[in-house]
Amino acid sequence: MSDFEFVSIILSIVVGLTITRVLAGLAAIVEHRGQLHMNWLSVGWATTVLSWSVAFWLGTINDTRGLETWTVGSFGILLFMALGLYFLAAVALPTRIQAGVDLEAHFETVRRPFFAMFAAWVVLSTVSALIWGSENFIRLGPPFWIGQTASLAVALLGFLAAHKLVHVVILIASLSMTVALIVLRMYVI
């Protein structure tokens, strides 16, 4: 097996756990939907983390497939990014979703840690692009740079703002940007 295959397997396991965490939480919400104090922001952010996980996995597989030399730094940054996604998935929805759970109260409790981790994830993503070299960073171009700047602004706004309407707007913007990224890149597996 090549180094890429080992790295992609480890990253795929972590991303798979992230996706499992989100889907299990969403399934529990469907199961107990009539007995929960519903909050669509929690569901929306969990769905957004799911889309980020897919985009991360596809992007990582496509962008690193031809890499012949792996360093602790190049592997470590991708591993920390995958672990960051898992953290976001674990925080987006309560660990135990059962009758009587208040998703709105949960969102308010985890809002700041969630958006702090989101901001850290954006910074890690930028560092990752730089680790692969200046040619790679230039190749990613303005869509990447603008997307990273917008994502960091969304994370900081989510961290600072408590108003529900602000969170609805940034949620829609984040999910839309991620879906657009996946569609525009038209990843090849």
N, C-alpha and C positions, 0 to 999 in steps of 0.2 A: 504494500500500500504506500501511496505517496504521502508526503506531509499534508498536502491539501485534503486528502481523504480523511486522515486522522482529525484534522482541525474541523472539517465540515461535519463529521460525525458528532464531535463533542458539542459544537454550536447547535447542531440540529436537535440534540437531546435537550439542551437548555431551552431552546425556542419551543420545542414540543411540549415541555413542561409548562411553559408560559401559556401556550394556546390551550392546553388542558385545564389550567387554572381558570382562565377566562370562561371557557365553555362550560365547565362544571358550575361556576357561579351563575352564569346566565340560565342554565338549565334549572338550577335551584330557584331562581327568581320566577321562572315560568311555572314551576311546580307549586310554589307558595304565593303566586301573584295576588290572590284575593285576600291574603292574610298579612301582607306587608304594607308598611308605609312607603309607597313607591317614590323613587326619585329618578327621573329619566337622565339626569346628569351622570349618576353612577353607572347606569347601563350604557350611556353614550361613551363615557371615558373607557369603560371596559372594552367596548367594541372598538374604540380607537386604538387601544393598546393591542388588541388582536390584529388590527390592520398594520400597525407599526411592526409587529412581530413578523408578519408575512413579508412586508417590504424589506425589513432587515435581513431576513433569511435569503430572500431572492437576490438582494443587492450584494450581500456578502459572498454568496455562492458564485454569482456572475463576475464580481469584481476581483476575486482572489483565485479563481480557477487556474490561471496561468502562472501564478506566483511560484517560483521554484525554491526560494529560500525564505524560511520562516524564522523569526526571532521571538524571543520571549516577549518583547514589546509588541510586535505585530499580532501575536496570538493573544497576549494578555489584554490588550485594548478591546479586541473583539469579544473575548470572554466576559470582560466587565460590562460591555454593552449588552450582551445577552442576559447577564445576571441583572442588570438594571431594568430590562424589560420585564423580567420575572418579578422584581420588586414592585414595579408599577402595576402589574397584573394582580399581585397579592394584596396591594393596598386599595386598588380601585373598588373592589367589592369585599364585604365582610367575609371572614373565613367560614363562618357558619351562617348560612342563610336559612332561616326557619320562620315559622309563624311569629308575628309580632316584631320582627326586625324592622328598624327604622333606617331605611337607606339614606334618607336626607340627613339625619343626624350623623350617620357614618361618614357621608361625604364631607360634612363640615369638620368632623374630627380629623380626617386624613388629608384634607385639601392642601394644606401647606407642605407636609412631607411629600405628597404626590407631585406637586409642581416643583418642589426643590429637586426631586429626583429627575423629573422631566428636564429641567434646566441642566443638571449635571449630565444627563444622557446626550443632550444636544452638544455640550462642550466635548464629551468623549467622542462623539461622532466626528466633530471637526478635527480633533487631535488625530483620530484614526485616519482621516483623509490626508493629513499632513505626514503621518508616519510612512505612508506609502510613497512619499516623495513629492517634490514640487510639481513634477510633470503630471502626476495624478491629480493634484489639487487644481491645477490649471485646467486639466481635461474635464473635470467636473463642472467648471464654468459657472456663469451667473445663476442658473437655476438652483444649483446647490448652495451658493453663497447667500442668495436671497431667501431660499427655504430655511437655511440654518438661522439667519437673522430673524426671520418671521417666527420660527419655532421658539427661539430664545425669548422673543418679545411675548409670545403667547404664554410661555412658562412663567415668566416674571409677572405678567398681568394676572394669571391664575393664582399665583402665590399671594399677590398683594390685594386683589379685589375680592370682596365678599358678596357683591351683588349678583343675584341669580341670573339676570339678563346678560351680564358680562360673560358669565360662564357658558351660557347657551351659545353666544356668538363665537367665543373662542373654541368651543367644542365643535361647532359646525365648520369653522375655518380649519381646524386641525384635521378633522376627518376628511374634508374636501381636499386639502393639500396632499394627504397621504394617498388617497384614491387616485388623484391626478398624477402623482409621482409613479405609482404602479402602472397606470395606463400609459403614460408618456414614455416610460422606460421600456415597456413591452419586453419584459425580462424573458430570456431564453433559459430553459432549465436543462 
